[in-house]
């Protein structure tokens, strides 16, 4: 028998929702009655999301570029829509956008018909944002979830087009084909940022390098959507030149998606090196080297 979804309020007032692989940290700002109503809406919507996704899991793990049936559930449709713009150029399944799509779905339930100042839903580091007039969010970027170190900051305002932040890398909870410690992407939605971060992190790579240990995804998870593709399981010592080479490949990938209007900006991290893409002529600030105090227990970003 499956453990039912878990819901609790943290000591600082934030809402924590957990069900299997889905782990959300949620915070809303505004008048007390609106915030409490938003939390109640998030709890109501959350209880069926995992079951909805499991019902369509074989389809969501498949390459949909060849046509066939379309996903039916609201979160599944968000996932498929997010990866669709990338499919012509890269292999990607809807699972690349699952965390961001879940965060979006919960945020929509919270904000529909309510007046909040701002709110976020953080699904393991993939974040959906609501930013009201005159409000801002400051997002701390973490380079590795197992030993968090905040290496940069993005400040997002109400006038900006960014409403989603996502991070991918070989050290994260999902498989990666590349060697990036972390790739953080800002985009118009959390699901879009999630898909793009996956692909950019895959591109940060040094193919065939002896210090990089890889294994077929299927050997690590028989149900992985990556099948026999080799994913990164360990990265040894790399020279500065090799790090720069890997980051340059990731920058080219990020610039491709930024040029096509699919992402707003990206920060790529490997070792002690960071590369930024798409920050020129933007109203938000996106800087490397800033260290922020973390207030996100169990998450891959600090949100303030």
MIDOSE-1310 file (N, C-alpha, C; in nm, 2 decimals, decimal comma, always signed):
residues 304
xxxx	+0,08/-0,12/+0,00/+0,00/+0,00/+0,00/+0,09/+0,13/+0,00; +0,06/+0,22/-0,09/+0,14/+0,34/-0,10/+0,11/+0,43/+0,01; +0,22/+0,50/+0,06/+0,21/+0,60/+0,17/+0,13/+0,72/+0,11; +0,03/+0,77/+0,18/-0,04/+0,88/+0,12/+0,04/+1,01/+0,12
xxxx	+0,01/+1,11/+0,04/+0,08/+1,23/+0,04/+0,10/+1,29/+0,17; +0,21/+1,35/+0,20/+0,24/+1,41/+0,33/+0,24/+1,56/+0,32; +0,18/+1,63/+0,42/+0,16/+1,77/+0,42/+0,19/+1,82/+0,55; +0,28/+1,93/+0,56/+0,31/+1,98/+0,69/+0,36/+2,13/+0,68
xxxx	+0,34/+2,20/+0,78/+0,39/+2,34/+0,79/+0,52/+2,34/+0,86; +0,62/+2,40/+0,80/+0,75/+2,41/+0,86/+0,75/+2,52/+0,97; +0,85/+2,52/+1,05/+0,86/+2,61/+1,17/+0,85/+2,76/+1,13; +0,90/+2,79/+1,01/+0,90/+2,93/+0,96/+0,78/+2,96/+0,88
xxxx	+0,68/+2,87/+0,88/+0,55/+2,90/+0,81/+0,54/+2,85/+0,67; +0,65/+2,81/+0,61/+0,64/+2,75/+0,47/+0,56/+2,62/+0,47; +0,51/+2,58/+0,36/+0,44/+2,46/+0,34/+0,53/+2,36/+0,27; +0,53/+2,24/+0,33/+0,61/+2,12/+0,27/+0,51/+2,01/+0,23
xxxx	+0,52/+1,98/+0,10/+0,44/+1,87/+0,05/+0,53/+1,76/-0,01; +0,50/+1,64/+0,03/+0,58/+1,53/-0,02/+0,50/+1,41/-0,06; +0,53/+1,35/-0,17/+0,47/+1,23/-0,22/+0,56/+1,16/-0,31; +0,62/+1,05/-0,27/+0,71/+0,97/-0,35/+0,83/+1,06/-0,39
xxxx	+0,85/+1,07/-0,52/+0,97/+1,15/-0,57/+0,94/+1,30/-0,57; +0,82/+1,34/-0,54/+0,78/+1,48/-0,55/+0,80/+1,54/-0,41; +0,88/+1,65/-0,40/+0,91/+1,71/-0,27/+0,90/+1,86/-0,29; +0,80/+1,93/-0,24/+0,78/+2,07/-0,26/+0,80/+2,15/-0,14
xxxx	+0,87/+2,27/-0,16/+0,87/+2,37/-0,06/+0,80/+2,49/-0,12; +0,70/+2,54/-0,04/+0,61/+2,64/-0,10/+0,60/+2,76/+0,00; +0,61/+2,88/-0,06/+0,59/+3,00/+0,03/+0,51/+3,11/-0,05; +0,42/+3,17/+0,02/+0,34/+3,28/-0,04/+0,34/+3,40/+0,05
xxxx	+0,33/+3,51/-0,01/+0,34/+3,64/+0,06/+0,22/+3,73/+0,02; +0,16/+3,79/+0,12/+0,04/+3,88/+0,10/-0,04/+3,88/+0,23; -0,16/+3,92/+0,21/-0,25/+3,92/+0,33/-0,27/+3,78/+0,38; -0,29/+3,77/+0,51/-0,29/+3,63/+0,58/-0,40/+3,54/+0,52
xxxx	-0,52/+3,60/+0,50/-0,63/+3,51/+0,45/-0,60/+3,46/+0,31; -0,53/+3,55/+0,23/-0,50/+3,50/+0,09/-0,39/+3,40/+0,09; -0,29/+3,41/+0,18/-0,19/+3,32/+0,19/-0,24/+3,18/+0,23; -0,32/+3,18/+0,34/-0,38/+3,06/+0,39/-0,47/+2,99/+0,28
xxxx	-0,54/+3,07/+0,21/-0,63/+3,01/+0,10/-0,54/+2,95/-0,01; -0,43/+3,01/-0,04/-0,34/+2,96/-0,14/-0,28/+2,83/-0,09; -0,24/+2,82/+0,03/-0,18/+2,70/+0,09/-0,28/+2,58/+0,08; -0,41/+2,62/+0,12/-0,51/+2,51/+0,11/-0,53/+2,47/-0,03
xxxx	-0,53/+2,56/-0,12/-0,55/+2,52/-0,26/-0,43/+2,43/-0,31; -0,31/+2,46/-0,27/-0,20/+2,38/-0,30/-0,21/+2,24/-0,25; -0,26/+2,23/-0,13/-0,27/+2,09/-0,06/-0,38/+2,01/-0,14; -0,49/+2,08/-0,17/-0,60/+2,01/-0,25/-0,55/+1,96/-0,38
xxxx	-0,48/+2,04/-0,45/-0,43/+2,00/-0,59/-0,32/+1,89/-0,58; -0,24/+1,90/-0,48/-0,13/+1,81/-0,47/-0,16/+1,66/-0,45; -0,27/+1,63/-0,39/-0,30/+1,49/-0,35/-0,31/+1,39/-0,46; -0,35/+1,44/-0,58/-0,36/+1,34/-0,69/-0,26/+1,35/-0,80
xxxx	-0,16/+1,44/-0,79/-0,07/+1,47/-0,90/+0,01/+1,34/-0,93; +0,07/+1,28/-0,83/+0,16/+1,16/-0,86/+0,08/+1,05/-0,92; -0,04/+1,03/-0,88/-0,12/+0,92/-0,94/-0,16/+0,96/-1,09; -0,18/+1,08/-1,11/-0,21/+1,13/-1,25/-0,09/+1,10/-1,34
xxxx	+0,03/+1,13/-1,29/+0,15/+1,11/-1,37/+0,18/+0,96/-1,39; +0,16/+0,88/-1,28/+0,19/+0,74/-1,30/+0,10/+0,67/-1,40; -0,02/+0,72/-1,41/-0,12/+0,66/-1,51/-0,07/+0,68/-1,65; +0,01/+0,78/-1,68/+0,06/+0,80/-1,81/+0,21/+0,79/-1,82
xxxx	+0,28/+0,72/-1,73/+0,42/+0,72/-1,72/+0,49/+0,66/-1,85; +0,44/+0,55/-1,90/+0,50/+0,49/-2,02/+0,51/+0,59/-2,14; +0,40/+0,67/-2,15/+0,40/+0,77/-2,26/+0,49/+0,88/-2,23; +0,50/+0,93/-2,10/+0,58/+1,04/-2,07/+0,73/+1,00/-2,07
xxxx	+0,76/+0,88/-2,07/+0,90/+0,83/-2,09/+0,94/+0,81/-2,23; +0,85/+0,82/-2,32/+0,87/+0,79/-2,46/+0,91/+0,92/-2,54; +0,98/+0,89/-2,65/+1,02/+1,00/-2,74/+0,89/+1,03/-2,83; +0,83/+1,14/-2,81/+0,71/+1,18/-2,88/+0,73/+1,24/-3,02
xxxx	+0,85/+1,25/-3,06/+0,88/+1,32/-3,19/+0,81/+1,24/-3,31; +0,79/+1,11/-3,29/+0,73/+1,04/-3,40/+0,58/+1,04/-3,41; +0,52/+1,12/-3,32/+0,37/+1,12/-3,32/+0,32/+1,03/-3,22; +0,19/+0,98/-3,24/+0,13/+0,89/-3,15/+0,04/+0,97/-3,05
xxxx	-0,02/+0,90/-2,95/-0,11/+0,96/-2,86/-0,05/+1,08/-2,78; -0,13/+1,18/-2,75/-0,08/+1,29/-2,67/-0,12/+1,27/-2,52; -0,04/+1,31/-2,43/-0,07/+1,30/-2,29/-0,20/+1,37/-2,26; -0,27/+1,32/-2,16/-0,41/+1,38/-2,13/-0,41/+1,46/-2,00
xxxx	-0,34/+1,42/-1,90/-0,35/+1,49/-1,77/-0,29/+1,63/-1,78; -0,33/+1,73/-1,69/-0,29/+1,87/-1,70/-0,14/+1,88/-1,68; -0,08/+1,81/-1,59/+0,07/+1,82/-1,57/+0,14/+1,75/-1,68; +0,09/+1,64/-1,73/+0,15/+1,57/-1,84/+0,15/+1,65/-1,97
xxxx	+0,04/+1,73/-1,99/+0,03/+1,82/-2,11/+0,14/+1,93/-2,09; +0,15/+1,98/-1,97/+0,26/+2,09/-1,95/+0,40/+2,03/-1,99; +0,42/+1,91/-1,95/+0,55/+1,85/-1,97/+0,58/+1,83/-2,12; +0,48/+1,78/-2,19/+0,49/+1,76/-2,34/+0,51/+1,89/-2,41
xxxx	+0,43/+1,99/-2,37/+0,44/+2,12/-2,44/+0,58/+2,19/-2,41; +0,63/+2,17/-2,29/+0,76/+2,23/-2,26/+0,88/+2,17/-2,35; +0,87/+2,04/-2,37/+0,98/+1,98/-2,45/+0,96/+1,99/-2,60; +0,84/+2,01/-2,64/+0,81/+2,01/-2,79/+0,91/+2,10/-2,87
xxxx	+0,94/+2,23/-2,82/+1,03/+2,31/-2,91/+1,17/+2,26/-2,92; +1,21/+2,17/-2,83/+1,35/+2,12/-2,84/+1,36/+1,99/-2,92; +1,25/+1,93/-2,95/+1,26/+1,79/-3,00/+1,32/+1,78/-3,15; +1,30/+1,89/-3,22/+1,35/+1,89/-3,36/+1,50/+1,88/-3,36
xxxx	+1,57/+1,93/-3,26/+1,71/+1,93/-3,26/+1,78/+1,83/-3,16; +1,71/+1,79/-3,06/+1,76/+1,70/-2,95/+1,67/+1,59/-2,91; +1,72/+1,48/-2,87/+1,64/+1,38/-2,81/+1,60/+1,43/-2,67; +1,47/+1,43/-2,64/+1,42/+1,47/-2,51/+1,28/+1,42/-2,49
xxxx	+1,25/+1,36/-2,38/+1,12/+1,31/-2,35/+1,05/+1,41/-2,25; +0,92/+1,40/-2,23/+0,85/+1,49/-2,14/+0,90/+1,48/-2,00; +0,97/+1,37/-1,96/+1,02/+1,36/-1,82/+1,13/+1,47/-1,79; +1,18/+1,53/-1,90/+1,28/+1,63/-1,87/+1,22/+1,76/-1,81
xxxx	+1,09/+1,76/-1,81/+1,02/+1,88/-1,76/+0,93/+1,85/-1,64; +0,94/+1,73/-1,59/+0,84/+1,69/-1,49/+0,84/+1,78/-1,36; +0,96/+1,80/-1,31/+0,96/+1,88/-1,18/+0,91/+2,02/-1,20; +0,95/+2,09/-1,31/+0,90/+2,22/-1,34/+0,75/+2,23/-1,36
xxxx	+0,70/+2,12/-1,43/+0,56/+2,12/-1,46/+0,47/+2,10/-1,34; +0,52/+2,02/-1,24/+0,45/+2,00/-1,12/+0,45/+2,13/-1,04; +0,56/+2,20/-1,03/+0,57/+2,33/-0,96/+0,47/+2,43/-1,02; +0,47/+2,43/-1,16/+0,37/+2,52/-1,22/+0,23/+2,49/-1,19
xxxx	+0,19/+2,36/-1,19/+0,06/+2,32/-1,16/+0,01/+2,37/-1,03; +0,10/+2,35/-0,93/+0,07/+2,38/-0,79/+0,06/+2,54/-0,78; +0,15/+2,61/-0,84/+0,14/+2,75/-0,83/+0,02/+2,81/-0,90; -0,03/+2,75/-1,01/-0,15/+2,80/-1,07/-0,27/+2,78/-0,98
xxxx	-0,27/+2,66/-0,91/-0,38/+2,64/-0,81/-0,38/+2,74/-0,70; -0,26/+2,78/-0,66/-0,25/+2,88/-0,55/-0,29/+3,02/-0,59; -0,26/+3,06/-0,71/-0,28/+3,20/-0,75/-0,41/+3,22/-0,82; -0,48/+3,12/-0,86/-0,60/+3,14/-0,94/-0,71/+3,20/-0,85
xxxx	-0,75/+3,32/-0,89/-0,86/+3,39/-0,81/-0,82/+3,45/-0,68; -0,68/+3,46/-0,65/-0,64/+3,51/-0,53/-0,54/+3,63/-0,55; -0,53/+3,72/-0,46/-0,44/+3,83/-0,47/-0,32/+3,81/-0,38; -0,21/+3,76/-0,43/-0,09/+3,75/-0,35/+0,01/+3,85/-0,40
xxxx	+0,10/+3,89/-0,31/+0,21/+3,97/-0,35/+0,31/+3,90/-0,44; +0,35/+3,78/-0,39/+0,44/+3,69/-0,46/+0,43/+3,55/-0,40; +0,48/+3,45/-0,48/+0,47/+3,32/-0,43/+0,57/+3,23/-0,51; +0,62/+3,12/-0,45/+0,70/+3,03/-0,53/+0,67/+2,89/-0,49
xxxx	+0,69/+2,80/-0,58/+0,68/+2,65/-0,55/+0,81/+2,59/-0,60; +0,89/+2,54/-0,50/+1,02/+2,48/-0,53/+1,01/+2,33/-0,53; +1,03/+2,27/-0,64/+1,03/+2,12/-0,65/+1,17/+2,07/-0,67; +1,24/+2,05/-0,56/+1,38/+2,00/-0,56/+1,47/+2,09/-0,64
xxxx	+1,45/+2,22/-0,64/+1,54/+2,31/-0,71/+1,48/+2,37/-0,84; +1,37/+2,31/-0,89/+1,30/+2,37/-1,01/+1,19/+2,45/-0,95; +1,18/+2,58/-0,99/+1,10/+2,67/-0,92/+1,00/+2,74/-1,01; +0,88/+2,74/-0,98/+0,78/+2,83/-1,05/+0,75/+2,95/-0,96
xxxx	+0,75/+3,07/-1,02/+0,74/+3,20/-0,95/+0,62/+3,27/-0,99; +0,56/+3,34/-0,89/+0,46/+3,44/-0,92/+0,51/+3,57/-0,86; +0,52/+3,67/-0,94/+0,58/+3,80/-0,89/+0,48/+3,91/-0,92; +0,42/+3,96/-0,81/+0,32/+4,07/-0,83/+0,39/+4,20/-0,86
xxxx	+0,30/+4,30/-0,89/+0,36/+4,44/-0,92/+0,44/+4,49/-0,81; +0,56/+4,54/-0,85/+0,65/+4,60/-0,76/+0,73/+4,51/-0,67; +0,72/+4,38/-0,70/+0,78/+4,27/-0,62/+0,91/+4,22/-0,69; +1,00/+4,16/-0,61/+1,11/+4,09/-0,67/+1,14/+3,96/-0,59
xxxx	+1,21/+3,87/-0,66/+1,26/+3,75/-0,59/+1,41/+3,75/-0,61; +1,49/+3,70/-0,51/+1,63/+3,68/-0,53/+1,65/+3,53/-0,51; +1,71/+3,47/-0,62/+1,73/+3,33/-0,63/+1,88/+3,30/-0,61; +1,92/+3,22/-0,51/+2,06/+3,18/-0,50/+2,08/+3,05/-0,57
xxxx	+2,20/+3,05/-0,65/+2,23/+2,93/-0,73/+2,33/+2,84/-0,66; +2,29/+2,71/-0,65/+2,37/+2,61/-0,58/+2,44/+2,52/-0,68; +2,57/+2,50/-0,66/+2,65/+2,42/-0,76/+2,64/+2,27/-0,74; +2,61/+2,22/-0,61/+2,59/+2,08/-0,59/+2,50/+2,05/-0,47
xxxx	+2,40/+1,97/-0,49/+2,30/+1,95/-0,38/+2,36/+1,87/-0,26; +2,46/+1,79/-0,29/+2,51/+1,70/-0,18/+2,60/+1,78/-0,08; +2,66/+1,89/-0,13/+2,74/+1,98/-0,04/+2,72/+2,12/-0,09; +2,60/+2,18/-0,06/+2,56/+2,31/-0,12/+2,66/+2,42/-0,10
xxxx	+2,68/+2,49/-0,21/+2,76/+2,61/-0,21/+2,70/+2,71/-0,31; +2,66/+2,82/-0,26/+2,59/+2,92/-0,35/+2,69/+3,00/-0,43; +2,69/+2,98/-0,56/+2,79/+3,04/-0,64/+2,74/+3,17/-0,72; +2,61/+3,20/-0,71/+2,56/+3,31/-0,79/+2,42/+3,35/-0,75
xxxx	+2,37/+3,46/-0,81/+2,24/+3,51/-0,77/+2,17/+3,56/-0,89; +2,04/+3,54/-0,90/+1,95/+3,60/-1,00/+1,84/+3,68/-0,93; +1,83/+3,81/-0,96/+1,72/+3,89/-0,90/+1,62/+3,91/-1,01; +1,49/+3,87/-0,98/+1,39/+3,87/-1,08/+1,28/+3,96/-1,04
xxxx	+1,24/+4,06/-1,12/+1,13/+4,15/-1,09/+1,00/+4,12/-1,16; +0,90/+4,20/-1,13/+0,77/+4,17/-1,19/+0,76/+4,20/-1,34; +0,85/+4,29/-1,38/+0,85/+4,33/-1,52/+0,93/+4,23/-1,61; +1,00/+4,15/-1,55/+1,08/+4,05/-1,62/+0,99/+3,94/-1,68
xxxx	+1,04/+3,87/-1,78/+0,97/+3,76/-1,84/+0,99/+3,63/-1,77; +1,08/+3,63/-1,68/+1,12/+3,50/-1,61/+1,01/+3,46/-1,51; +0,96/+3,34/-1,52/+0,87/+3,29/-1,42/+0,90/+3,14/-1,38; +1,02/+3,10/-1,43/+1,07/+2,97/-1,39/+1,22/+2,96/-1,38
xxxx	+1,27/+2,89/-1,29/+1,41/+2,87/-1,26/+1,43/+2,72/-1,25; +1,53/+2,66/-1,31/+1,56/+2,52/-1,30/+1,71/+2,49/-1,30; +1,75/+2,39/-1,24/+1,89/+2,35/-1,24/+1,90/+2,20/-1,27; +2,01/+2,17/-1,35/+2,04/+2,03/-1,38/+2,19/+2,01/-1,38
xxxx	+2,23/+1,89/-1,36/+2,38/+1,86/-1,35/+2,39/+1,71/-1,31; +2,51/+1,66/-1,33/+2,53/+1,52/-1,30/+2,52/+1,49/-1,15; +2,54/+1,59/-1,06/+2,53/+1,56/-0,92/+2,39/+1,57/-0,87; +2,29/+1,60/-0,96/+2,15/+1,62/-0,91/+2,08/+1,49/-0,90
xxxx	+1,95/+1,50/-0,88/+1,87/+1,38/-0,86/+1,83/+1,31/-0,99; +1,85/+1,37/-1,10/+1,82/+1,31/-1,23/+1,95/+1,28/-1,31; +1,94/+1,19/-1,40/+2,06/+1,15/-1,48/+2,10/+1,27/-1,57; +2,23/+1,27/-1,60/+2,28/+1,37/-1,69/+2,38/+1,30/-1,78
xxxx	+2,39/+1,35/-1,91/+2,48/+1,30/-2,01/+2,61/+1,37/-2,00; +2,62/+1,49/-1,93/+2,73/+1,57/-1,92/+2,80/+1,57/-1,79; +2,90/+1,67/-1,77/+2,98/+1,67/-1,65/+2,96/+1,80/-1,57; +2,86/+1,88/-1,61/+2,83/+2,01/-1,53/+2,80/+1,98/-1,39
xxxx	+2,86/+2,05/-1,30/+2,81/+2,05/-1,16/+2,67/+2,10/-1,15; +2,64/+2,21/-1,22/+2,51/+2,27/-1,22/+2,49/+2,36/-1,34; +2,38/+2,36/-1,40/+2,34/+2,45/-1,50/+2,20/+2,51/-1,45; +2,20/+2,64/-1,43/+2,08/+2,70/-1,38/+2,02/+2,79/-1,50
xxxx	+1,89/+2,77/-1,53/+1,83/+2,84/-1,64/+1,71/+2,92/-1,59; +1,70/+3,04/-1,64/+1,59/+3,13/-1,62/+1,50/+3,12/-1,75; +1,37/+3,10/-1,74/+1,29/+3,10/-1,86/+1,15/+3,15/-1,82; +1,06/+3,15/-1,92/+0,93/+3,20/-1,90/+0,84/+3,11/-1,82
xxxx	+0,88/+2,99/-1,81/+0,80/+2,89/-1,72/+0,90/+2,80/-1,66; +0,86/+2,73/-1,55/+0,94/+2,64/-1,48/+0,96/+2,51/-1,56; +0,86/+2,47/-1,63/+0,87/+2,35/-1,72/+0,97/+2,37/-1,83; +0,96/+2,49/-1,89/+1,06/+2,52/-2,00/+1,20/+2,53/-1,95
xxxx	+1,22/+2,60/-1,83/+1,35/+2,60/-1,77/+1,40/+2,47/-1,74; +1,32/+2,38/-1,69/+1,36/+2,24/-1,66/+1,41/+2,17/-1,78; +1,34/+2,17/-1,89/+1,38/+2,10/-2,01/+1,51/+2,16/-2,06; +1,52/+2,29/-2,06/+1,64/+2,35/-2,12/+1,76/+2,32/-2,03
xxxx	+1,75/+2,33/-1,90/+1,86/+2,30/-1,81/+1,91/+2,16/-1,83; +1,82/+2,06/-1,85/+1,86/+1,93/-1,88/+1,95/+1,92/-2,01; +1,91/+1,98/-2,11/+1,98/+1,98/-2,24/+2,11/+2,05/-2,23; +2,11/+2,16/-2,17/+2,24/+2,24/-2,16/+2,34/+2,17/-2,07
xxxx	+2,29/+2,11/-1,96/+2,38/+2,03/-1,87/+2,44/+1,91/-1,95; +2,36/+1,85/-2,03/+2,41/+1,74/-2,12/+2,52/+1,78/-2,21; +2,51/+1,91/-2,25/+2,61/+1,96/-2,35/+2,74/+1,99/-2,29; +2,74/+2,02/-2,16/+2,87/+2,05/-2,09/+2,94/+1,92/-2,07
xxxx	+3,03/+1,89/-2,16/+3,09/+1,76/-2,17/+3,23/+1,75/-2,23; +3,30/+1,65/-2,20/+3,43/+1,62/-2,26/+3,42/+1,47/-2,31; +3,36/+1,44/-2,42/+3,34/+1,30/-2,47/+3,47/+1,22/-2,46; +3,45/+1,10/-2,41/+3,57/+1,01/-2,40/+3,67/+1,03/-2,30
xxxx	+3,66/+1,13/-2,22/+3,76/+1,16/-2,12/+3,77/+1,05/-2,02; +3,90/+1,01/-1,99/+3,92/+0,89/-1,90/+3,88/+0,92/-1,75; +3,87/+1,05/-1,71/+3,84/+1,08/-1,58/+3,68/+1,08/-1,55; +3,61/+1,06/-1,66/+3,46/+1,07/-1,65/+3,41/+0,92/-1,65
xxxx	+3,34/+0,88/-1,55/+3,29/+0,75/-1,55/+3,14/+0,75/-1,59; +3,10/+0,66/-1,68/+2,97/+0,66/-1,73/+2,91/+0,52/-1,72; +2,78/+0,51/-1,73/+2,71/+0,38/-1,73/+2,58/+0,40/-1,80; +2,53/+0,29/-1,87/+2,40/+0,30/-1,93/+2,29/+0,33/-1,83
xxxx	+2,21/+0,43/-1,87/+2,10/+0,47/-1,77/+2,01/+0,35/-1,73; +1,99/+0,26/-1,82/+1,91/+0,14/-1,79/+1,97/+0,05/-1,68; +2,10/+0,05/-1,67/+2,16/-0,03/-1,57/+2,14/+0,03/-1,43; +2,12/+0,16/-1,43/+2,10/+0,23/-1,30/+1,96/+0,24/-1,26
xxxx	+1,87/+0,25/-1,36/+1,73/+0,25/-1,35/+1,66/+0,19/-1,47; +1,62/+0,06/-1,46/+1,56/-0,01/-1,57/+1,45/+0,06/-1,64; +1,38/+0,16/-1,57/+1,27/+0,23/-1,63/+1,31/+0,37/-1,68; +1,44/+0,40/-1,68/+1,48/+0,53/-1,72/+1,44/+0,56/-1,87
xxxx	+1,40/+0,69/-1,90/+1,36/+0,73/-2,03/+1,49/+0,74/-2,12; +1,61/+0,73/-2,06/+1,73/+0,75/-2,14/+1,78/+0,61/-2,19; +1,72/+0,50/-2,15/+1,75/+0,37/-2,21/+1,90/+0,34/-2,20; +1,96/+0,30/-2,31/+2,10/+0,26/-2,31/+2,20/+0,38/-2,32
xxxx	+2,15/+0,50/-2,32/+2,24/+0,61/-2,33/+2,33/+0,62/-2,20; +2,45/+0,65/-2,22/+2,55/+0,65/-2,10/+2,54/+0,78/-2,03; +2,51/+0,77/-1,90/+2,50/+0,88/-1,81/+2,62/+0,89/-1,72; +2,65/+1,01/-1,67/+2,76/+1,03/-1,59/+2,74/+0,99/-1,44
xxxx	+2,83/+0,91/-1,39/+2,82/+0,87/-1,25/+2,94/+0,92/-1,17; +3,04/+0,97/-1,23/+3,16/+1,02/-1,15/+3,24/+1,11/-1,24; +3,30/+1,22/-1,19/+3,39/+1,30/-1,26/+3,51/+1,32/-1,18; +3,63/+1,28/-1,24/+3,75/+1,30/-1,17/+3,81/+1,43/-1,19
xxxx	+3,94/+1,44/-1,17/+4,02/+1,57/-1,19/+4,02/+1,61/-1,34; +3,99/+1,74/-1,36/+4,00/+1,80/-1,49/+4,09/+1,92/-1,49; +4,16/+1,94/-1,59/+4,24/+2,06/-1,60/+4,16/+2,19/-1,63; +4,22/+2,30/-1,61/+4,15/+2,43/-1,64/+4,10/+2,43/-1,79
xxxx	+4,19/+2,38/-1,87/+4,16/+2,39/-2,02/+4,05/+2,29/-2,05; +4,04/+2,18/-1,98/+3,93/+2,08/-2,01/+3,80/+2,14/-1,95; +3,81/+2,20/-1,84/+3,69/+2,26/-1,78/+3,63/+2,37/-1,88; +3,72/+2,45/-1,93/+3,68/+2,56/-2,02/+3,63/+2,50/-2,15
xxxx	+3,68/+2,39/-2,19/+3,63/+2,32/-2,31/+3,49/+2,27/-2,29; +3,47/+2,21/-2,18/+3,34/+2,16/-2,15/+3,23/+2,27/-2,14; +3,27/+2,37/-2,07/+3,18/+2,49/-2,05/+3,15/+2,56/-2,18; +3,25/+2,56/-2,27/+3,23/+2,63/-2,40/+3,12/+2,55/-2,48
xxxx	+3,12/+2,42/-2,47/+3,02/+2,34/-2,54/+2,88/+2,37/-2,48; +2,87/+2,38/-2,35/+2,75/+2,42/-2,28/+2,70/+2,56/-2,32; +2,79/+2,65/-2,33/+2,76/+2,79/-2,36/+2,70/+2,79/-2,50; +2,76/+2,72/-2,59/+2,70/+2,71/-2,73/+2,56/+2,66/-2,73
xxxx	+2,53/+2,56/-2,65/+2,40/+2,50/-2,64/+2,30/+2,61/-2,58; +2,34/+2,67/-2,47/+2,26/+2,77/-2,41/+2,23/+2,89/-2,50; +2,33/+2,93/-2,58/+2,31/+3,04/-2,67/+2,22/+3,00/-2,79; +2,22/+2,87/-2,82/+2,12/+2,83/-2,92/+1,98/+2,85/-2,87
xxxx	+1,95/+2,80/-2,75/+1,81/+2,81/-2,70/+1,78/+2,95/-2,66; +1,87/+3,03/-2,62/+1,85/+3,17/-2,59/+1,82/+3,25/-2,72; +1,89/+3,22/-2,82/+1,87/+3,28/-2,95/+1,73/+3,25/-3,01; +1,68/+3,13/-2,98/+1,55/+3,09/-3,03/+1,44/+3,14/-2,94
xxxx	+1,47/+3,21/-2,83/+1,37/+3,26/-2,74/+1,31/+3,17/-2,64; +1,38/+3,05/-2,62/+1,33/+2,95/-2,53/+1,37/+2,97/-2,39; +1,48/+3,04/-2,37/+1,53/+3,07/-2,24/+1,57/+3,22/-2,23; +1,57/+3,27/-2,11/+1,62/+3,41/-2,09/+1,76/+3,42/-2,06
xxxx	+1,81/+3,33/-1,98/+1,95/+3,33/-1,93/+1,99/+3,20/-1,87; +2,12/+3,18/-1,86/+2,17/+3,05/-1,80/+2,30/+3,08/-1,73; +2,33/+3,01/-1,62/+2,46/+3,01/-1,55/+2,51/+2,86/-1,55; +2,63/+2,84/-1,60/+2,69/+2,71/-1,61/+2,81/+2,70/-1,52
xxxx	+2,81/+2,59/-1,44/+2,91/+2,58/-1,33/+2,98/+2,44/-1,34; +3,11/+2,45/-1,35/+3,19/+2,33/-1,34/+3,32/+2,36/-1,27; +3,35/+2,28/-1,16/+3,46/+2,31/-1,08/+3,44/+2,45/-1,01; +3,54/+2,53/-1,03/+3,53/+2,67/-0,97/+3,51/+2,77/-1,08
xxxx	+3,46/+2,73/-1,20/+3,44/+2,81/-1,31/+3,29/+2,83/-1,34; +3,25/+2,95/-1,38/+3,11/+2,98/-1,41/+3,11/+3,06/-1,54; +3,01/+3,03/-1,62/+2,99/+3,10/-1,75/+2,84/+3,15/-1,75; +2,82/+3,27/-1,79/+2,68/+3,33/-1,79/+2,64/+3,35/-1,94
xxxx	+2,52/+3,33/-1,97/+2,46/+3,34/-2,11/+2,33/+3,42/-2,10; +2,32/+3,52/-2,19/+2,19/+3,58/-2,21/+2,16/+3,69/-2,10; +2,26/+3,75/-2,04/+2,24/+3,85/-1,94/+2,25/+3,99/-1,99; +2,30/+4,01/-2,10/+2,32/+4,15/-2,15/+2,18/+4,21/-2,19
xxxx	+2,16/+4,34/-2,15/+2,04/+4,41/-2,19/+1,92/+4,35/-2,12; +1,93/+4,29/-2,00/+1,82/+4,24/-1,93/+1,80/+4,33/-1,81; +1,67/+4,34/-1,77/+1,64/+4,42/-1,65/+1,67/+4,35/-1,52; +1,67/+4,22/-1,52/+1,71/+4,15/-1,40/+1,86/+4,14/-1,39
xxxx	+1,91/+4,12/-1,26/+2,05/+4,10/-1,24/+2,08/+3,95/-1,23; +2,19/+3,91/-1,28/+2,23/+3,77/-1,28/+2,38/+3,76/-1,27; +2,43/+3,74/-1,15/+2,58/+3,76/-1,13/+2,64/+3,63/-1,07; +2,76/+3,61/-1,11/+2,84/+3,50/-1,05/+2,92/+3,55/-0,93
xxxx	+2,95/+3,46/-0,84/+3,04/+3,50/-0,73/+2,97/+3,55/-0,61; +2,84/+3,58/-0,61/+2,76/+3,62/-0,50/+2,73/+3,50/-0,41; +2,74/+3,52/-0,28/+2,71/+3,41/-0,19/+2,59/+3,46/-0,10; +2,49/+3,38/-0,10/+2,37/+3,42/-0,03/+2,34/+3,33/+0,09
xxxx	+2,28/+3,37/+0,20/+2,24/+3,28/+0,30/+2,13/+3,19/+0,26; +2,14/+3,06/+0,28/+2,04/+2,97/+0,23/+1,93/+2,96/+0,33; +1,80/+2,97/+0,28/+1,68/+2,95/+0,37/+1,59/+2,84/+0,31; +1,65/+2,75/+0,23/+1,57/+2,65/+0,17/+1,62/+2,51/+0,21
xxxx	+1,57/+2,46/+0,32/+1,61/+2,33/+0,36/+1,56/+2,23/+0,26; +1,65/+2,14/+0,22/+1,62/+2,04/+0,12/+1,60/+2,08/-0,02; +1,63/+2,21/-0,05/+1,62/+2,25/-0,19/+1,75/+2,29/-0,25; +1,75/+2,31/-0,38/+1,88/+2,34/-0,45/+1,89/+2,49/-0,48
xxxx	+1,81/+2,58/-0,42/+1,82/+2,72/-0,44/+1,78/+2,79/-0,30; +1,84/+2,90/-0,28/+1,78/+2,99/-0,17/+1,69/+3,09/-0,24; +1,57/+3,11/-0,19/+1,48/+3,20/-0,25/+1,44/+3,31/-0,14; +1,45/+3,43/-0,18/+1,42/+3,54/-0,09/+1,35/+3,65/-0,16
